[in-house]
Each structure stands twice: as structure tokens, then as C-alpha cells.
Amino acid sequence: MQLDQKRSILALLALAISAYAIGTTEFISVGLLPLIAENLHISVTTAGLTVTLYALGVTFGAPVLTSLTTGMSRKLLLIAIMVVFIAGNSLAAVSGSIGVLLMARVLSALSHGVFMSIASTIAADLVPENKRASAISMMFSGLTVAIVTGVPLGTWIGQQMGWRAAFVTIAVIGLVALIANLILIPASLRKGVPTPVREQVKLVTNGRLLLAFAITALGYGGTFVVFTYLSPLLHEITGFAESTVAVILLIYGVAIAIGNVIGGKVANRRPLKALFYMFILQAIVLLVLMVTAPFKVAGLITIFFMGLLAFMNVPGLQIYVVMLAERFAPGAKDVASAVNIAAFNAGIAIGAFLGGVITDSMGLIHTTWIGAIMVLAAVLLTGLSMALERKGVPVRTVRTGPARS
């Protein structure tokens, strides 16, 4: 359905607020790891499970719950998503043990997975066809703003008032989003269209799509070997005070936002080629960080470039999966998007887990070159995909703007 311009903008604003809340909670643990570890008397690596299990929650929640909820009213589903989101972050805020905190993180992750699967479709349905790209971009702006401001602000709140206060703040933002959805989202949104089982089978049996999902997991996830433990690395290796970490995360967020925009532009025409060179640069920057991390100025410059490249690949990865789905499983494009979201978060989970193992066994500085190896694996798989494209019929290109997982 389509609304008049004012009502559609307000509805998109409600979606953007929801995206801001969800985007903030996704990575908030990265800035809070040292505080959580100290308060709960656990290792930083154990605290890192708040990132790993959250990502796994999204990995399994996105495709499964999206498929199970296709028959629900979109507005009712949005409201349910935000109720679960608020419950998860409220539980995190009162948790007194790592076990309860991890349960809370998984609960929040389930809402994240479904939201990311349906939000773009809802945004597109709110406006005329010629404005759909702009509508989706407006919805995703909430995620971009969360990366730039939400995570460093949450980190600062955690440092000033305790890590639980950061989750209280996120729960309050979630409540604002819930109220906005109740008031501004129309009740007459169309329901989701169930995907035939045979089309879903195509997604998990087609070699080209499986290869694309593997590229997503490795290429996107490689940076998280380092990023998950960026706060302790900045404090213990580079020598920054903990109070400075929030400012550095803000700079990192700005770099991510810039990289996301650049990635959308350069991946429009030939996404595979763009991804190939992005991953090479990303691997190089991670290797350079191994040398520059002990030095404040050089380390900061390298971390800025790490942020610039970390999310630059997201638009290209999403574009490429949509292209392949249109070619090999046209009836399952929505599910393909959900599976790719799962692949993004599988990458986060793998990267965060590897980072924890490396930190415990070898030391924080070694997360850099291990992350680079993970990205180099994506380089090789992307090169393989390029070779397969040259042998077969090229996938038709589509134009799209910057996006996020």
C-alpha cells in the first residue's frame, strides 16, 4: 500500500528509529567488554561471547523466524519485534551473571534477525515504486546513525554509569520505537508472501549461492576477529585510556559510514570485481595494524582505514546475492536476503569466536593477521566466483544504494 507523502515519511521515521535501536544493541558489547568482564569477574574472552552468541541468534533467527512469520500482519510483527527487543535489553540491564546476560543477548538477536528481513520490504511498500530506493535508504539511515553515534554513546554511558545503564538506554530507545510503530505504521500493510519449499531448497543447494554466502561470511566476518576486541586492544596494546575508547569508536563509526556510501557507489556496476579489490585492501590494512597497533598515531590511522573497509563490502555482497537469487531462485529473493543476513552474522560469530581463542592463546595483537587470513580466504572465493562468471552467462546487474546487514 502507499500513503500520502507526510504519512509515509513519518512511517519511515518509525522504522528508522527501530533500526537505530537494533543497530546500537548489535555492537554495543564491543565497547563494553572490559567493563562487563571486570564487573562480572570473567575474562574479556568470555565477555566476548555477548558478541558471538548475539550473531548466532541473528544467524539462525533471520531465515527461520522470517519464514515462520510470513502470514502475520506486518504491523503486528513489527510491534512483536520491538516488544521482544525491549525484553531482551531489559533482561541484559538487570543480569547479574554472564549466563543471564547471554540469554538476554540471544533474545535481542531474534528480534534483530526478523526486523532486518522485513524492514526493507515494508519501507518499499510505503511509497510509490519510483521512490522505493530512497525509502529503503531512509530506513537504513537509522543503522548508519547507530554505528556513528549509538555505539560510542552507549560505551560512554557504560563508562560513566556502569555497563547496565547502556542497556537501559537502549531499552528506552526501543520503547520509543515501539510507540512510534504503534502510532505511525499503517495497519493495512500487505502480509508477506510465503516462499514455496522448492524455491527455498534452491537456495541451499545451488553452488553459486552457497559460494556467495561463504564470501559474505568470510569477507565481512574477518574484520570482527579484531573489531570484537578493539576496546582492550586500544587500551592494552596502543595505550589509550579507557575513557578515550568511546571517542575512537566514534571515529571508527564515521569511517564505517563513509565506507558504506563508497561501497554502494563502486559496487553498482561490477560488484564482484569491486569486492575482490575491497577484500585485498581490507586484508592489507589488517596486516598493517599488526605493526602499527603499538603506536598511537599510526594505530589510529590504520584503525580508521579498517573502519572504512569493514562495511564497504556490504552493499556489493547484498547486490550480488540478489542478482544470483534472481537468476537461480527467483521465487525466493526475500528468503535469499534473510539467508545473506544470516551469513553476515555467521561471519561475525566466527570472527568473534576466533578473536577470543586467539586472545587467550596467543595475545590480542595476533587477532590482526588471523583476521587478514580470513579475509584473504574471501579474496580467493571471490576470484573463483569471477572465474565462474566468465565461463557462464554474466549475472544481470542491478542498481542499489548503500545498505547494512
N, C-alpha and C positions, 0 to 999 in steps of 0.2 A: 504494500500500500504506500501511497505518497501523501505527505502533509503539505500545508502551506509553508512558506519559507521560514517564518518565525518559529512555528511549532517544530519543524524538522531540526532547526538549529538548536533549540532547547533540548530536544530528544538526544541529539548527537552530543550535547554538552553532558547529559546524564551518563551516556556511555563513556565519554572521555574521563569523567570523574571516577567511574568504576575502574577503567583501565589504569588510572593513576594509582588508585589504592592497590590494585593487584600487582602492578609493576613495582611499586615500592616494597611490598612484602616479599616479592620474589628474591630480591638480592639484599634485603636488609641485614641478613645474618652475616654477610661478608664484612660489614663494618663493625658488627657487634661481637665477632668471635672471641677476641681476647677478654671482653667484659663477661660474656656468658661462661667462658672457661674458668675465669677467676671466681665468679660468684657461685657456680655450681661445683667447684673443686674438681674439675675434669681437665683433660688435656685439650689443647686447641684443636687437635685432630678429631677428638670425639665431638667437640662442638661443631666441627665441620660437617658432621652428619646432618645438621639442620639444613645445609645446602643440598647434600646428596639425596636425602630422603624426600625433600620437597620436590626436587627434579624428578625423582622416580614416581612420585604421586601424580605429577603432570603427565609423565610419560605414559602411564597406564590409564590415568583418568580421562585424558583428552579423547582418544578414539572410542573407548568403551562407553563412557557416560554420554558422549555425543550421540553415539548410535542408539543408546537406550532411551534418550530423551527426545528423539525426533518428533514424536507425536504430541509433545507438550506445547501449550501456549508459550510463545517466545517471551512475553512479558512475565508470565508466571515463572518461567525458567530463570529469567534474569533476577527476579526477586529471590528465588530459592538460592541462586548462586551467591548473592550478597549476604543472605542470612547465614549460609554455611561459612562464608568468608569471615564475617564478624565473629561467629562462634569460634573458629579456628584461632584467630588472633587474640580473642579474649582469653581463650584457654592458655595460649602462649604467655599472656601477660600475668597469669596467676600461677604458672607452673613452678613447682618447687624442685623438680628433678629433671634430668635430661630425658628420661623416658616419657614424661608427660609433655615436655616441650616438643619432642619428636612427633608424638601423636598429633599435637596441635598443628605442626608444620604440614603433615600429610593431609590433614583435614582442609587446611587452607589451599593446598595444592590441587585438591579435587575441584574446588570452585574455579581455580585458575584455568585448568585444562578445558572445562566446558565453556567458560567465557571466551577464551581465545578462539574456540572453534565456531562460535555462533555470532560473535560481535560484528565481524566484517559483513556477514550476510544481513544482519539487522540494519546496520548503518546504510548499506546499499539500498535496502528496501524502503528507507525513509525518504528518499529523494528521487527525482527524475533520473532516467538512465544516463543522461549526459553529465550528471553531477556525482555519479557514484564514486569515482576515484577520489574526488575532493572530500566526500563524506567519510570514506574509509580513512583517508589521511587525517581528518579531524579527530576521528575516534582514536587512531593510533598516536595522536599527539599527546594523549594522556600518558601513554607508556614512555614516550620520549622525555616528557617533563619529569616523570618519575625517576628516570635514570639520571637526569641532570640535577634535580633538586631533592627528590624523595629520599634516596639512599643516604646522601651526605647529611641531610637534615635529620633523618632518623638516627644516624650514627652520632651526631652532635647531641641530640636529646638523650640518647643512651649514655653518653659520656657524662652529661650534666646531672641526670636524674635516675640513672640506672637503666639497664637494657630492657626491663619490663615496660618502662614508660614509653619506649619506642613502639612496642606492640599495642599499647593502649591508644597511642596516637593513630596508628594505622586502623584500629578497630573503629575509632571515631570517624575517620575519613570514610570507612566502609559504611557506617551508618548514614552519613551524608549522601553517599552514592545510592544507598537503598531508598532513602526518601525521594531523591531525585528521580529514580527509576519508577517509583510508585506514582509520582505526580506527572512526569514529563513523557514517559514512554507510552505510546498508544496501546490499547488493549487488543486492537484489531490486526496486529501483525500476523502474517501468514505463519503456519506451522512449518516445521522442517519437512523435507521430503525424504522418506525412508530410502536408503540405498539398497538395491537388490543384492542378495548374497553373492550372486555370481560376479557382480562388479567389485564387491569387497575382496573376493578371492583373487581377482586380477591384480589388486594392489599388492598382495603379499606373495604372489607367485611370479610376477613379472620381474625379470632380472634387471632391466634398466631402472625401474622404480626402486628396487631394493638397493641398487648401486647408488642412486641419488640420495636415499635415506642414510646410507652409510657415510656418504660425503658430508651430509648435514651434521651428523653426529660427531665425526672426527674433526671437520674443519671448524665448526662452531665451538665444539667442546674443548679443543686443545688449549685455548686461552684460559679456561677455567681451572686447569691444573695450577696455574699461577694466581689467577684472579681470586679464587676462593680464599687463598691465604695471603692476599695482598696486604691486609692490615698488619699482621705480625711481621711480614717481610719488610714493610716500610719502617716498622718500629725496631725490629731486632737486627736487620741487615743494613738498611740505609741509615738508621739512626734518628729518625724523626720522632718527636714527642707524640704520644697517643692523641693529644688534643689537635695536632696538625693533620691527622689522618682524614678527618671529615672534609677539610679544605682540599686535600689531594683527591679525594673521591669525587668532589665537585668538579675539579679539573678533568678527571677521568670521564665523568659523565658528559661534560661538554664535548670532549673528544669523540665519545660514542655517538652523540647526536650529529656531529659534523660528518663522521664516517658513514652513518646511516643514510644521510642525504646523498653523499657522494656515491655510495654503493647503489642507490636506486637509479642514479643517472647513468653510471657506467655499465650497469648490467642490463639495460633495456634491450639493446640490440643483440649482443652475443654474450649471454650470461655465463656460459661455460668458460669461454676464454677469459672473461673478467675474473671469474672465480679462481681460475688457475693462477693468475698473477697475484691476486689478493692473498691467496694462501701462501705463495712463495714469500711475499713480503712479510706476512704475519710470522712465518717460521723464522725468518731472519731477525726480526725485531725481538722475538723471544730468546733467541740465541745471544743477541747483543745484550739483553737485560742481564744475562748471567755475568757479564763483565762489568756493566755499569751500575748494578744494584747497590754496591757498597758506597757509591759516590752520589751525594745528594742532587747536584745539578744534572749530571749526566743521567742519573737514575730517573729523575722526574721527566726529562725529555723523552727517554725511552718508554716510560710508562704512558706518556701522552700518546705516543705513536702506537703503543699496544692497544690503548682505548680506541684510537682512530680506526684500527683494522679489526678490532674484536667483533664489531657488529656490522661492519661494512659488507660482509658476505651475506647477511640475512636476506636482503631483497633479491639478490641473484639466486639464492637457494630456493626461495619461495617461487620465484618466477619459473625456474627450471622444473620444479616438481609439478606446477600447474600445467606447463607445456607437455610434460610426459603423461600426465593424467588425461589430458585432452586427447592424446594420441592413443594410449594403450588402455585406459579405463574411463572413458568419457562420462559414464554414469556414476562415477564415484569421486568426482572432483572435490566435493566437500569433505568426504572421508579422507581423501589424499592429503588435504590441508591439515586435518586433525592428526594424521599419522606423521606428517612432517613436523608438527608441533611436538609430537612425542619424540621424534628423532632429535630435535633441538635439545630437549630436556634429558634425553638419554645421554647426549654429549656432555651436558652439564654434570650429570650424575657420575659418569665415567671420569671426567676431568677432576671433579671434586674428590672422588674416592682415591684416584691416583695421587692427587696432591697430598692427601692425608697420609697415605702409605709412604710416599717419598719423604715428607716432612719428618715422620717418625724414624725412618730407617736411614736416611741419607742427609737430611737437613733442608731447610727452606730454599736455599739458593739453587738446589738441584731441580726444583719444580720447573725452572725456566727451560732447560734443554729437553726435559721429558715432554713438556708441553709442545715444544718445537717438533719433536719426533711425531707426536700425534697429528699435528697439522701437516707435516710432510707426507704422512700416510694419505691425507685428504688430497694433497697435490698429485700423488700417484693415481688415486682413484679418479680424480678429475681428468687427468691425462688419458686414462683408459676410456672414460666416457666420451672425450673428444674424438678418440680413435674410432669408437663405435659409431659416432655421428657421421664421421667421414665415410664409413663403409655403407651406412644406410641412408634413408631419407632424412634430411635435417628436420628437426622439430620446429614447427611454426613458432615464430616469436610473438610475444605479446608485450604491450607496454604497461608499466605499472610504476607507482611511486615507491618511496621508501616504506619499509614496513618493519615489524618486530615479531619476535616469537611470543 
